[in-house]
Amino acid sequence: MTLSVPDLRELPVRNVLGITYAQWLALCEPPDNDTMTHVDDFIDDYQADPYARWMLMHFRLPAHLQLAFRPFTADHKLFCDHRGKRYRCTGASRMGDVWLTGDYDEDVSYELRVGIDTCSNWGAS
């Protein structure tokens, strides 16, 4: 017996936001990967900010390693400027973008996913 799995992008089901899965995917897509610097390339750039590179490297670790190192990194935060506003960086995607939030107390969620090239003035505060 062969089971066929439907392509979720084709389902007309709407979520609590009232949009389809395909519309949601379009909203979540990171910036143009052909023109942006991947976060891993930033981490590998020895001329880039060392603290930012270290924190972004931590964000790129698998979840089980992030949890294992949490006792050592819990007090460290990463901030940057993006389009004239200060944000907290809460993560980095395998697709190359970084996650920003205006809530400085937030640890994991984000408001924006942006290319690392649009960020500057990295720091711990």
DRENTIVO-763969 format. One record per atom (N, C-alpha, C): x, y, z; residue in three letters. Coordinates in pm, whole numbers, plus 50000, padded with zeros to 5 digits. Example, Ala and Ser with C-alpha at 12.3 -4.5 7.8 and 13.67 -1.06 7.14 Angstrom:
2
513194943150780ALA;512304955050780ALA;513204967050780ALA;512854977550708SER;513674989450714SER;512905000350787SER;
***
This chain:
125
500834988450000MET;500005000050000MET;500895012450000MET;500605021849913THR;501345034249904THR;500485045649954THR;501035053150047LEU;500325064750099LEU;500865077350033LEU;499965085849995SER;500425098549939SER;500225109450043SER;501235117650056VAL;501185128650151VAL;500875141450075VAL;499835148550114PRO;499505160850041PRO;500555171650065PRO;500745179849966ASP;501645191249979ASP;500915201850061ASP;501445205150179LEU;500765214650268LEU;500565228250204LEU;501435231750109ARG;501295244750045ARG;500035245549961ARG;499485234049922GLU;498305233749838GLU;497005233449919GLU;497105230750048LEU;495905229750130LEU;495305243550153LEU;494005244850141PRO;493355257750163PRO;493085260850310PRO;493565252150399VAL;493325253850541VAL;493945266850590VAL;493195274050671ARG;493685286750725ARG;493975285150873ARG;495025291750917ASN;495395290951058ASN;494745302251136ASN;495175304251259VAL;494565314551343VAL;494795328651287VAL;495785330351202LEU;496015343451141LEU;495095345851022LEU;494395335150980GLY;493485336550867GLY;494175335850732GLY;495385330150728ILE;496105328850601ILE;496435314250577ILE;496675310850451THR;497015297150416THR;498465294150451THR;498815281550449TYR;500175277550478TYR;501145283850378TYR;500765284350252ALA;501635290350149ALA;501855305150176ALA;500805312250218GLN;500955326450250GLN;501865328250371GLN;501725319350469TRP;502565319950587TRP;504025317750551TRP;504285307750462LEU;505655305150419LEU;506255317450352LEU;505465324250270ALA;505955336150201ALA;506335347050301ALA;505575348350409LEU;505885358350510LEU;507165355150586LEU;507475342250598CYS;508615337950678CYS;509915337050600CYS;509855339050471GLU;511075337750392GLU;512065348550430GLU;513335344650445PRO;514355354450479PRO;514685363350360PRO;515525373250380PRO;515915381850269PRO;516545373950155PRO;516705380450042ASP;517255374349922ASP;518605367749948ASP;518655354549943ASN;519875347249974ASN;520965348949869ASN;520615354149752ASP;521625356149648ASP;522495368349674ASP;522005377749753THR;522755390049773THR;523215392249916THR;522655385150011MET;523045387550150MET;524225378650192MET;524955383350291THR;526015375450351THR;525395365450446THR;525745352850433HIS;525235342550523HIS;525865344450660HIS;525095342050766VAL;525595343950902VAL;526855335550927VAL;526955323750867ASP;528155315450885ASP;529385322150826ASP;529205329550716ASP;530335336950658ASP;530765348250750ASP;529795354650816PHE;530115365050914PHE;530905359051030PHE;530455347351078ILE;531145340651189ILE;532585337251152ILE;532815333451027ASP;534145329650980ASP;535045341650948ASP;534485353650946ASP;535245365750913ASP;535975370851037ASP;537285369051041TYR;538085372951158TYR;538155387951179TYR;537735395851081GLN;537725410351098GLN;536405415251156GLN;535415406651163ALA;534115410451218ALA;534195410951371ALA;533195416951433ASP;533145418551578ASP;533245404951647ASP;534255402851735PRO;534455389751797PRO;533305385351889PRO;532735394851964TYR;531625391152052TYR;530405386851971TYR;530105394351866ALA;528985390751780ALA;529215377151715ALA;530425374651669ARG;530745361651607ARG;530535350251706ARG;530975352251831TRP;530835341851933TRP;529365339051965TRP;528585349751984MET;527165347952014MET;526425341651896MET;526705346051776LEU;526035340351658LEU;526435325751639LEU;527675322351670MET;528105308351663MET;527265300051761MET;527025305451880HIS;526185298451978HIS;524765296451924HIS;524205306951861PHE;522855305851805PHE;522785295251695PHE;523875292951626ARG;523885283351515ARG;524115268951560ARG;524435266851688LEU;524625253151739LEU;523305245551740LEU;523355232251731PRO;522135224351746PRO;521515226951884PRO;520225225251895ALA;519485228552018ALA;520055221452141ALA;520445208852126HIS;520935201652244HIS;522255207652296HIS;523065213052207LEU;524305219652252LEU;524015233452310LEU;523075240552252GLN;522695253452309GLN;522215251552453GLN;521415241352476LEU;520925238652612LEU;522055234452705LEU;522985226652654ALA;524115222052737ALA;524985233852782ALA;525155243752694PHE;525995255152725PHE;525235266752789PHE;523935265352804ARG;523095276052859ARG;523595281452993ARG;524075273053085PRO;524575278553212PRO;525705288753193PRO;526445287553085PHE;527575296553060PHE;527205308652975PHE;526105307552899THR;525745318252806THR;524485325852847THR;523805321552950ALA;522515327452988ALA;522605342453015ALA;523715346953068ASP;523855361153102ASP;524385369652987ASP;524635363552874HIS;525165370852759HIS;524035374252662HIS;523995386652620LYS;523005391252523LYS;523745397952408LYS;523085397952292LEU;523675404152173LEU;522715414652118LEU;523245426452094PHE;522455437552041PHE;523115442951915PHE;522295449351832CYS;522825455751711CYS;521885466851668CYS;522375475251578ASP;521545485551517ASP;521075480551382ASP;519805483151354HIS;519205479451225HIS;518275490751184HIS;518595497251074ARG;517795508351021ARG;517525519051126ARG;518585522751197GLY;518505533751291GLY;517895530451426GLY;517615517851453LYS;517005513951580LYS;517835502751643LYS;517895502651776ARG;518635492451850ARG;517745480451874ARG;518245468451843TYR;517505455951861TYR;518345445951938TYR;517655436451998ARG;518345424952056ARG;518315413851952ARG;519435407451930CYS;519525396151839CYS;519275383451922CYS;518265375751883THR;517885363951961THR;518205350751892THR;518685351251769GLY;519005338751701GLY;519545341051562GLY;519935330051500ALA;520445330151364ALA;519955317551293ALA;519515319151173SER;518915308251097SER;519945300851013SER;519675288350987ARG;520535280850895ARG;520415286250753ARG;519365294250730MET;519205300450599MET;520035313150586MET;520695317350695GLY;521645328250687GLY;521235341450748GLY;519975342750788ASP;519515355350845ASP;519625355250997ASP;519465367051058VAL;519485368251203VAL;518125373051250VAL;517805370151376TRP;516495373151433TRP;516635384851530TRP;515785394851512LEU;515845406851595LEU;514525409551664LEU;514605415051784THR;513415419251858THR;513695432451928THR;512665440551940GLY;512775453052013GLY;512615451252163GLY;512175439352205ASP;512005436252347ASP;513335431052401ASP;514035439252476TYR;515375435752523TYR;515385424352624TYR;514235421052681ASP;514165409952777ASP;513805396652712ASP;513485396952584GLU;513105384752512GLU;514335376152486GLU;514175363052502ASP;515305353852482ASP;515255346152351ASP;514055343052301VAL;513995333952187VAL;513145338752070VAL;512125346652092SER;511265350451980SER;511845362651908SER;511255366151796TYR;511775377251717TYR;510645384551646TYR;510915396851607GLU;509995405051530GLU;510425405951385GLU;511745405251363LEU;512305406751229LEU;513315395751201LEU;513355391551076ARG;514425382951026ARG;515105390850916ARG;516375394050935VAL;517075402850841VAL;518435396950803VAL;518955401750693GLY;520305398150654GLY;521305404750746GLY;522385398050774ILE;523375403250869ILE;524045415950817ILE;524035418050686ASP;524625429950628ASP;523875442650667ASP;522615441350709THR;521815453050747THR;522005456850893THR;522845449350964CYS;523095451751107CYS;524485457751128CYS;524595465851232SER;525885471951264SER;525945474751413SER;527095479751458ASN;527285483751597ASN;526915472451694ASN;527485460851672TRP;527215449251758TRP;527755451651898TRP;527075445951997GLY;527575447252132GLY;526745439652233GLY;527235439452357ALA;526555432452464ALA;525485440952531ALA;525365453352489SER;524325462152545SER;523865472152439SER;
***
